[in-house]
Amino acid sequence: MTRLMSKLLIAILLSSVTACAKNDEKKEEVAKVQKEETVKVEKKQILASDKSAKVNRNLIDYVKRAISVNKDFTLKEVRIRQKKEVDKLPGWSIYFLDIDLQIVAKNNEVMTVHDKIFTNGKFISRDFVNIVNKASLKDKIVPDMDAMFFRKDHLIYGDFNAKDKIVIFSDPICPFCQSYMPGIMKAVKENPKKIALFYYHFPLTMLHPEAPAVIKATMALEKKGVKDALLKVYEQKIEINTKDEQKALDEFNKKMGTKLTLKEINTQEILKHYSEDLELAGKMMINGTPTVYVNGKKDFSRNQYKTILGIK
């Protein structure tokens, strides 16, 4: 009996050792396969990165060649700021470019212009146009907004730390802006914990030549601490259609019951603020008002704030 038990015990031990050895072999095989897969993925990532870098270089070279030599400016640099896949064109991407030009007439001051261009890595296109409705695809695709636009000095209503952040580019003379802005400003003002509302001036000077004067006058009121100055300006619906800054300011003062002077609306601080707003609007390729972004994405409906606030 003792011998039989010993043999059984030895057999069990041998079986256990064999099983462990097989388990170890399986683990090694699995680890080997996983390592091989990791290497494959890394190689694909490297190849994709190399391909992307090559496309970027080719694209930049093309743009540099496409910009004609001109006695009025010198090309300084072309940068790719952002890239987006084009859903309607599989395999194609749109690139958002920053192009630095040194302007001779402005003492070689560097000006940055912005453009969009399509490529699939082999071909380049300036635009795609729908042959049915003649709509430009280039106009429909806009860059996403980064957090640099969520600036405290541009927060007009709401809690800066609110989950949802809305950025608006608007012109106080634009009729549609005049009907739209008071509603969203009052809605956020009444629900300050839900939305942070940021505002940037973007005058449509070709349509509203008095807009710059009205904007700077509004800024002057804000500097004086006038509460809800921007909202009040929109509600007054100022419109005079003149390039004469004094006449525009006179109309502003009449409507607002103020006595601002040209000197007060053209301080260095106000001019800097005004210039920065235009520069940032250019970076986002804004071409109409009001342009609304919700959490970094353009809100083409301009009504997402109502969904956030539960407004029907």
JOJO-V381068 format. One record per pair of residues at least 4 apart in sequence whose C-alpha atoms are under 7 Angstrom apart, sorted by the first residue. I is the first residue (numbers start at 1). J is the second residue. Records with the same first field share a line. If there is no record, write none. Layout:
I = J + J
This chain:
1 = 5
2 = 6
3 = 7
4 = 8
5 = 9
6 = 10
7 = 11
8 = 12
9 = 13
10 = 14
11 = 15
12 = 16
13 = 17
14 = 18
15 = 19
16 = 20
17 = 21
18 = 22
19 = 23
20 = 24
21 = 25
22 = 26
23 = 27
24 = 28
25 = 29
26 = 30
27 = 31
28 = 32
29 = 33
30 = 34
31 = 35
32 = 36
33 = 37
34 = 38
35 = 39
36 = 40
37 = 41
38 = 42
39 = 43
40 = 44
41 = 45
42 = 46
43 = 47
44 = 48
45 = 49
46 = 50
47 = 51
48 = 52
49 = 53
50 = 54
51 = 55
52 = 56
53 = 57
54 = 58
55 = 59 + 121
56 = 60
57 = 61
58 = 62
59 = 63
60 = 64 + 78
61 = 65
62 = 66
63 = 67
72 = 103 + 104 + 105
73 = 101 + 102 + 103 + 104
74 = 101 + 102 + 103
75 = 100 + 101 + 102
76 = 100 + 101 + 102
77 = 99 + 100
78 = 97 + 98 + 99 + 100
79 = 97 + 98 + 99
80 = 95 + 96 + 97 + 98
81 = 96 + 97 + 98
82 = 95 + 96
83 = 93 + 94 + 95 + 96
84 = 93 + 94 + 95
85 = 92 + 93 + 94
86 = 90 + 92 + 93 + 94
91 = 120
92 = 118 + 119 + 120
93 = 118 + 119 + 120
94 = 116 + 117 + 118 + 119
95 = 116 + 117 + 118
96 = 115 + 116 + 117 + 143
97 = 114 + 115 + 116
98 = 112 + 113 + 114 + 115
99 = 112 + 113 + 114
100 = 110 + 111 + 112 + 113
101 = 110 + 111 + 112
102 = 108 + 109 + 110 + 111
103 = 107 + 108 + 109 + 110 + 111
104 = 108
114 = 283 + 285
117 = 125 + 126
118 = 124 + 125 + 126 + 127
119 = 123 + 124 + 125
120 = 124
127 = 136 + 137 + 138
128 = 136 + 137 + 138
129 = 134 + 135 + 136 + 137
130 = 134 + 135 + 136
136 = 140
137 = 141
143 = 284
144 = 296 + 297
145 = 296 + 297
146 = 296
150 = 198
151 = 155
154 = 198 + 199 + 200
155 = 196 + 197 + 198 + 199
156 = 197 + 198 + 199
157 = 185 + 188 + 189 + 192 + 196 + 197
158 = 188 + 189 + 191 + 192 + 193 + 195 + 196 + 197
159 = 192 + 193 + 195 + 196
160 = 196
162 = 193 + 194 + 195 + 196
163 = 194 + 195
164 = 194 + 195 + 196 + 295
165 = 195 + 196 + 197 + 294 + 295
166 = 196 + 197 + 198 + 293 + 294 + 295
167 = 197 + 198 + 199 + 292 + 293 + 294
168 = 198 + 199 + 200 + 290 + 291 + 292 + 293
169 = 199 + 200 + 201 + 202 + 289 + 290 + 291 + 292
170 = 177 + 200 + 201 + 202 + 289 + 290 + 291
171 = 177 + 201 + 202 + 203 + 204 + 289
172 = 177 + 178 + 211 + 234
173 = 178 + 208 + 211 + 237 + 238 + 239
174 = 178
175 = 179
176 = 180
177 = 181 + 289 + 290
178 = 234 + 235 + 237
180 = 184
181 = 185
182 = 186 + 231 + 234 + 235
183 = 187
184 = 188
185 = 189
186 = 190
187 = 191
188 = 192 + 195
200 = 277
201 = 277
202 = 277 + 278 + 281
203 = 211 + 212
204 = 208
205 = 209 + 211
208 = 241
209 = 241 + 242 + 243
210 = 214 + 240 + 241 + 242 + 243 + 245 + 248
211 = 215
212 = 216
213 = 217 + 245 + 248 + 249
214 = 218 + 248 + 249 + 252
215 = 219
216 = 220 + 265 + 270
217 = 221 + 265
218 = 222 + 229 + 230
219 = 223 + 270
220 = 224 + 264 + 265
221 = 225 + 226 + 229
222 = 226 + 229
228 = 232
229 = 233
230 = 234
231 = 235
232 = 236
233 = 237
236 = 255
238 = 252
240 = 248
242 = 248
244 = 248
245 = 249
246 = 250 + 262
247 = 251
248 = 252
249 = 253
250 = 254
251 = 255
252 = 256
253 = 257 + 258 + 259 + 260
254 = 258
260 = 264
261 = 265
262 = 266
263 = 267
265 = 270
266 = 270 + 271
267 = 271
268 = 272
269 = 273
270 = 274
271 = 275
272 = 276
273 = 277
274 = 278
275 = 279
276 = 280
277 = 281
278 = 282
279 = 283
280 = 284
281 = 285 + 286
282 = 286
292 = 298 + 299 + 302
293 = 297 + 298 + 299
294 = 298 + 299
299 = 304
304 = 308
305 = 309
306 = 310 + 311 + 312
307 = 311
